[in-house]
């Protein structure tokens, strides 16, 4: 029996149920649906809409349903088109008072409430996992010491940077993701319960009370908006997609670094795969999938925004399409964060290979230009002078160090700047890649992580 059978003489067709049913995916809302139903019942009792005995009976039935769902004993019927139908049906089987469970409530405000509760918990979990990955990057940065490697622009060697600096660059990007996640969670923290189908109710409901009961920061301001709003889903999908893009960038670097051409890292056997044909292969599949799944996350954003763009107020069945991309995005992001954390934590870094790549004398070209600037030469002229020396060295296959040493404006002092390991020590500006600046950055990063941990712990 459907929740809307009274208006119809016949039952729904198999084709209709097969196409419209959402139970296969929205059953994961079961726990929050029971939680929201308990608050709704307590609100009905508090408002005097149902009696204390009826409320007790319904709450007891909801407890039984929760237990059955938790241990797998709950039996779903073919007529259960969604999790809300299934829960209400079972409650009504357990007590006649269950027929009053849906008083003053529509599936429109019910599902919006459930989904917001689910999103709040899901975001908190993703934040914790993201911070765990940030901490793995911190441990790697702390262990890196004075190890340096080439910094790249356009995938061309640019200037040497400390490995710690490079790892923390990823950590700070993830910090922005954490901030966006928590900000999105704040906007999701609004209760739609009490909005009804679209216009509220003539019954003396207390939306503020049920919002507080469920731990929401506020209740809805407009009932039409409350049941039709899926901004919080779209925003969560976007934030997860951008987080996925940052994870993809980490993955791309690990793919490059673990190749024989780079040789910067070796992956632990537990976080690499082999080939079914090539016995010599050790593949960075986690890193590659982090790249690949980022496209999937971006697709979820584009697809769902397209679903939303043509909808009038208020609820439309199109909104059922919010859950599958959301659930998948959360699942894939959670898996990626855990896998990348393990991969990074167990990676062996080859400092000698990194430093050998960074010790190309041309990597100190900017230092030479800045030496001339310090002597009063306009930067554009200094840039042209050093660029000409690099060009001559490349064209003749000669030593840039020798050309610099012979140059009257540079001499031995300039040649000394091209010695291995010198350039990276000269980056002194705040936030830069040199030892002193990175030491300060490490302290600031540790403090930031502690603050982030405090923010996420406060959610519970």
Secondary structure in CASP SS format (residue, H / E / C, confidence):
PFRMAT SS
TARGET T0000
AUTHOR 0000-0000-0000
METHOD secondary structure of the structure
MODEL  1
X C 1.00
X C 1.00
X C 1.00
X C 1.00
X H 1.00
X H 1.00
X H 1.00
X C 1.00
X C 1.00
X C 1.00
X C 1.00
X C 1.00
X C 1.00
X H 1.00
X H 1.00
X H 1.00
X H 1.00
X H 1.00
X H 1.00
X H 1.00
X C 1.00
X C 1.00
X H 1.00
X H 1.00
X H 1.00
X H 1.00
X H 1.00
X H 1.00
X H 1.00
X H 1.00
X H 1.00
X H 1.00
X H 1.00
X H 1.00
X H 1.00
X H 1.00
X H 1.00
X H 1.00
X H 1.00
X H 1.00
X H 1.00
X H 1.00
X H 1.00
X H 1.00
X H 1.00
X H 1.00
X C 1.00
X C 1.00
X C 1.00
X C 1.00
X C 1.00
X H 1.00
X H 1.00
X H 1.00
X H 1.00
X H 1.00
X H 1.00
X H 1.00
X H 1.00
X H 1.00
X H 1.00
X H 1.00
X H 1.00
X H 1.00
X H 1.00
X H 1.00
X H 1.00
X H 1.00
X H 1.00
X H 1.00
X H 1.00
X C 1.00
X C 1.00
X C 1.00
X C 1.00
X C 1.00
X C 1.00
X C 1.00
X C 1.00
X C 1.00
X C 1.00
X C 1.00
X H 1.00
X H 1.00
X H 1.00
X H 1.00
X H 1.00
X H 1.00
X H 1.00
X H 1.00
X H 1.00
X H 1.00
X H 1.00
X H 1.00
X C 1.00
X H 1.00
X H 1.00
X H 1.00
X H 1.00
X H 1.00
X C 1.00
X C 1.00
X C 1.00
X C 1.00
X C 1.00
X C 1.00
X H 1.00
X H 1.00
X H 1.00
X H 1.00
X H 1.00
X H 1.00
X H 1.00
X H 1.00
X H 1.00
X H 1.00
X H 1.00
X H 1.00
X H 1.00
X H 1.00
X H 1.00
X H 1.00
X H 1.00
X H 1.00
X H 1.00
X H 1.00
X H 1.00
X H 1.00
X H 1.00
X H 1.00
X H 1.00
X H 1.00
X H 1.00
X H 1.00
X H 1.00
X H 1.00
X H 1.00
X H 1.00
X H 1.00
X H 1.00
X H 1.00
X H 1.00
X H 1.00
X H 1.00
X C 1.00
X C 1.00
X C 1.00
X E 1.00
X E 1.00
X E 1.00
X E 1.00
X E 1.00
X E 1.00
X C 1.00
X C 1.00
X E 1.00
X E 1.00
X E 1.00
X E 1.00
X E 1.00
X E 1.00
X E 1.00
X H 1.00
X H 1.00
X H 1.00
X H 1.00
X H 1.00
X H 1.00
X H 1.00
X H 1.00
X H 1.00
X H 1.00
X H 1.00
X H 1.00
X H 1.00
X H 1.00
X H 1.00
X H 1.00
X H 1.00
X H 1.00
X H 1.00
X H 1.00
X H 1.00
X H 1.00
X H 1.00
X H 1.00
X H 1.00
X H 1.00
X C 1.00
X E 1.00
X E 1.00
X C 1.00
X C 1.00
X C 1.00
X C 1.00
X C 1.00
X C 1.00
X C 1.00
X C 1.00
X C 1.00
X C 1.00
X C 1.00
X C 1.00
X C 1.00
X C 1.00
X C 1.00
X H 1.00
X H 1.00
X H 1.00
X H 1.00
X H 1.00
X H 1.00
X H 1.00
X C 1.00
X C 1.00
X C 1.00
X C 1.00
X E 1.00
X E 1.00
X C 1.00
X C 1.00
X C 1.00
X H 1.00
X H 1.00
X H 1.00
X H 1.00
X H 1.00
X H 1.00
X C 1.00
X C 1.00
X H 1.00
X H 1.00
X H 1.00
X H 1.00
X H 1.00
X H 1.00
X H 1.00
X H 1.00
X H 1.00
X H 1.00
X H 1.00
X H 1.00
X H 1.00
X H 1.00
X H 1.00
X H 1.00
X H 1.00
X H 1.00
X H 1.00
X H 1.00
X H 1.00
X H 1.00
X H 1.00
X H 1.00
X H 1.00
X H 1.00
X H 1.00
X C 1.00
X C 1.00
X C 1.00
X C 1.00
X C 1.00
X C 1.00
X C 1.00
X E 1.00
X E 1.00
X C 1.00
X C 1.00
X H 1.00
X H 1.00
X H 1.00
X C 1.00
X E 1.00
X C 1.00
X C 1.00
X C 1.00
X C 1.00
X C 1.00
X C 1.00
X C 1.00
X C 1.00
X C 1.00
X E 1.00
X C 1.00
X H 1.00
X H 1.00
X H 1.00
X H 1.00
X H 1.00
X H 1.00
X H 1.00
X H 1.00
X H 1.00
X H 1.00
X H 1.00
X H 1.00
X H 1.00
X H 1.00
X H 1.00
X H 1.00
X H 1.00
X H 1.00
X H 1.00
X H 1.00
X H 1.00
X H 1.00
X H 1.00
X H 1.00
X C 1.00
X C 1.00
X C 1.00
X C 1.00
X C 1.00
X C 1.00
X C 1.00
X C 1.00
X H 1.00
X H 1.00
X H 1.00
X H 1.00
X H 1.00
X H 1.00
X H 1.00
X H 1.00
X H 1.00
X H 1.00
X H 1.00
X H 1.00
X H 1.00
X H 1.00
X H 1.00
X H 1.00
X H 1.00
X H 1.00
X H 1.00
X H 1.00
X H 1.00
X H 1.00
X H 1.00
X H 1.00
X H 1.00
X H 1.00
X H 1.00
X H 1.00
X H 1.00
X C 1.00
X C 1.00
X E 1.00
X E 1.00
X C 1.00
X H 1.00
X H 1.00
X H 1.00
X H 1.00
X H 1.00
X H 1.00
X H 1.00
X H 1.00
X C 1.00
X C 1.00
X H 1.00
X H 1.00
X H 1.00
X H 1.00
X H 1.00
X H 1.00
X H 1.00
X H 1.00
X H 1.00
X H 1.00
X H 1.00
X H 1.00
X H 1.00
X H 1.00
X C 1.00
X C 1.00
X C 1.00
X C 1.00
X H 1.00
X H 1.00
X H 1.00
X H 1.00
X H 1.00
X H 1.00
X H 1.00
X H 1.00
X H 1.00
X H 1.00
X H 1.00
X H 1.00
X H 1.00
X H 1.00
X H 1.00
X H 1.00
X H 1.00
X H 1.00
X C 1.00
X C 1.00
X C 1.00
X H 1.00
X H 1.00
X H 1.00
X H 1.00
X H 1.00
X H 1.00
X H 1.00
X C 1.00
X C 1.00
X C 1.00
X C 1.00
X H 1.00
X H 1.00
X H 1.00
X H 1.00
X H 1.00
X H 1.00
X H 1.00
X C 1.00
X C 1.00
X C 1.00
X C 1.00
X C 1.00
X H 1.00
X H 1.00
X H 1.00
X H 1.00
X C 1.00
X C 1.00
X C 1.00
X C 1.00
X C 1.00
X C 1.00
X C 1.00
X C 1.00
X H 1.00
X H 1.00
X H 1.00
X H 1.00
X H 1.00
X H 1.00
X H 1.00
X H 1.00
X H 1.00
X H 1.00
X H 1.00
X H 1.00
X H 1.00
X H 1.00
X H 1.00
X H 1.00
X H 1.00
X H 1.00
X H 1.00
X H 1.00
X H 1.00
X H 1.00
X H 1.00
X H 1.00
X H 1.00
X C 1.00
END
